[in-house]
C-alpha cells in the first residue's frame, strides 16, 4: 500500500510498523518538519517502548529533521533511503545523529 501523505503514514501505517522490541531503552523526543502541501511539524516521542506522534513543535528536541514532502513520502514508501536523502541534501538533521539511525530502524527516517 502506497502512502500519499505524512499524516496518513503517522496515523495508519506507523502504528503497525513500529516494533517495540527495537525501541528497548530509547527515550527520544524528535522534531520532524516536512515542507509541502500536506506537510507540517510533528513531535515524535519514544519512551518505554511506545511511540507517540503528534502535530506541533518541540522547543528542544534531541534530534531535528527537515525534509520536503516528496522526499519523505519516497522514504516511507521505500523508494529512497534516509541515508541517500541525507547525502543528497534532501534531509537536514541537527542534534544526535545516532538517534537518526535508531529512528531509521524503527521505520520512519
Buried (B, 14 or more C-beta within 10 A) or exposed (E): EEBEBBBBBBEEBBEEEBEEEEBEEBEBBBBBBBEBEEBBBBBBBBEEBEBEBEEEEBEEBBBBBBBBBBBBBBBBBEEBBBEBBBEEEBBEBEBBEEBBEBBBEBBBB
